Amino acid sequence: MTPTASGAAEEDDRLALPLLTHRGELTTRAREVLYGVDGRPLASLSLAPDLLVSQSVQAQGRAEPLPAEERAERLAQASRRFLDDVLGGLSFDEHLAYVNRASGHNARLTEELSRAVAVAIAEAPARVDRARPNGSARSWREAADGAGSGVWTRRGETLAAVLSGNAPTIQNGWLQALALGYRVAVRPSRREPFTARRVILALRAAGFPDTSAVYLPTTHAGVPTLLRRADLGFAYGGADVAARYGSTATVKVGGPGRSKTLVTRGHLTPATLDAVANSVAALSGAACVNTTAVLVEGDHRRFARDLADVLRGRAGERQTTRQHLGPRVTRESADELLGHLERSASHAIAEIPLKEVATAHPDGGVVLGPAVFTVEDPRDRLLGTELPFPCVFVAPWTAADGVGPLHDSLVVNAITEDADLVGALLRAPSVGNVHVNVETVHSDGNLPHEDYIGDFLMRNKAVVSL
Amino acid sequence: MTRSLLELEELDDAATVDPEEYLRAALRWHFSEDTGSRLWLELAGKLDFDPLADIRSYDDLARFPDIAEHLRDRPVEDLVPRGLAHEPPPSVFETGGTTGAPKRLLYTDRWIKRALRWKTAELRAAGFPAGQPWLVAMPSGPHAFGHTTRLQANALGSVLHTVDLDPRWVKKLILSGGSPDAYLTHLTDQLGHIIRTQNIAAITITPPIFAELLLNDELTERLRRSLTYLAFAGAHLDDDTRDIIAETFPGTVIQNIYGSTMVLTTARVRPGTDPSATVYDGYPPFVVFAVVDPETRRPVAYGERGQVRMTHLSSGVFIPNNVERDSVIRVPAPQGAIGDSLGSPRPLAAFDGEPVIEGVY
């Protein structure tokens, strides 16, 4: 391994992405070429061996966190630097171009989400504090001044963040841990490793020590080591990640979303169609909060046809421009996803012919979506389908079906006035969040996503000093 | 006059014997009623060729079937060549047992002595601190490694300290979704006791276990003072990990050992090759390698990756056609030697449909 002077050192015109370890940058011999959605090589990503992962996390565990106030100040500074500085050889605009080519989000969304990351950096201390119980003080001195109190205390010192690549904002969780004083080891998505890297470069530029946050891309095989070495971990991914780490008490799993919208009688209106279309297509349709199933009380077939028309209208002429509606993916991914859809959804009615679901993009790759299907049973297994582009299944629903068909959802938007129904959704253990006539994709950064992250990261210790 | 296999393999310069003469002698030995094993004499009847007439070169050995299943299931008596029936019983060692039930291999005294001579000479040449304490954390029990290193230590005048590994248990643990943490801690506890109390000058160990040791500052510091030779075996050591280790132990000789119980030895580490590009040579005419395409089983070009096929021919064992679970780069054999040499071995992603688990071994 050789230390590198600049993160932007070029290798065959590819951006070099060295590791950001507990003691500076490092280019490893094990490297992976990263390809854009256009199929062209984009960057050369250094991969960390297990031993280095272990040594980094060990050094992080031994390091002292910065004091809370200094953390907040430096986070605010890092947020500005994320937008304004040249980091790793890239200006913010140049960075956006890389994220755009790697993630496949359209140009506007790429910028929107990247700017949201900057906000998340600055607001991390305030956002995480919303999880602090009423009965828990921020510091033991505060508690000791009165008659004693719970004190909000870290459950560990180090956090491993195993990220997915759907959206740049996947950073928001670990940033809250950093705000709490955790030292964080980030294993970025190998599809979109740029955002995590820029965040950590910004943190370092703002004066966080190298031990505060490290950037350690690894192969798939490196994940268990990382999660084992850190005190706590976040692991984002699909059903496979949930199955593997779901029962590990030290790992918080960000699993599949399977978010749904329920449209009750009296709400089959253009406004509802608009809201559902947003819920399906926002964020390239690739996020866990995107609606992937709609249950309709009333004429669900007509609703599906109307929804297909609205989504088609929105995609319109955009699909071959920089502002395409769905995500741009590689030709191989497109074939794989559509092949899967064709096989699994053979009994559903395609409201938009499958051949219209993929549009070749002039810059390379294929833009996917929208896709709308109708099924006839509210318990059809297709309603649990979650594909990373605007793709939705519409089924009939009656009050007699109850909330059963809405189970296993990260977010349910219930477009209804029925308070009992809302109550039943709140009580359903496998429903993560309940929106009442608010799009499933709505978020302002302050709402819990899969619970408040602070609940996982912190505990309450009594401190009494008489 | 025709020399017998026993005569040829006992020659001091057996390595310079004409390989075809050696091959013919080996085929005569293993396929003659009075010297061959029950297994091979029985299998000979089922072949669609005549081993004595049709096998002309080491390449032709690929026509033989893979006998792995027989090494798993047959009683050892069926494996002993009749020609050695009156010699001391062979030592039986087993393969790792990663890809199904383990296979049994017979290590005759003749073979053990011969291999010991090579290995000790090679260790001395590589800079092994003969006469100083050696710590070996490799599997013993049914596995050959623990036993051969004990003999080597004795021949090198080094006191041997050992920690035992049970690779099969670890692999089972990992395969069932369990964590190897507790087992690793158990191993490092034992290693720590030895390292703290002895002046360990040489270590032979697997990379993941050594990595655990490196996370302990006290043990690392202690080893930095005494360690001059470090050998890795049993699991893949990537270049970046080796770089970190070399940085921590400047001046220490670091070797990657590569071998297979199926050919009863580890490969010869070619002297003078850069550790990141170690070249592994066979021991012709006894042990010969070929690098082949996994699909077609035809040789790949030099510099290309392929699967490694290994051959072992001696009076005790006839392994004509063993395909290993490893992907290697084909490298030309040393001047005048038959077969291929190997570079950058690493596990194949999967072998026979079973995932390859690399645990702490």
Interface residues (C-beta under 8 A of the other chain):
Chain A: M1 T28 R29 A30 L47 A48 P49 D50 L51 L52 S54 Q55 Q58 R228 R244
Chain B: G177 S179 D181 P208 A211 L214 L215 D238 D239 D240 T241 D243 I244 I245 S276
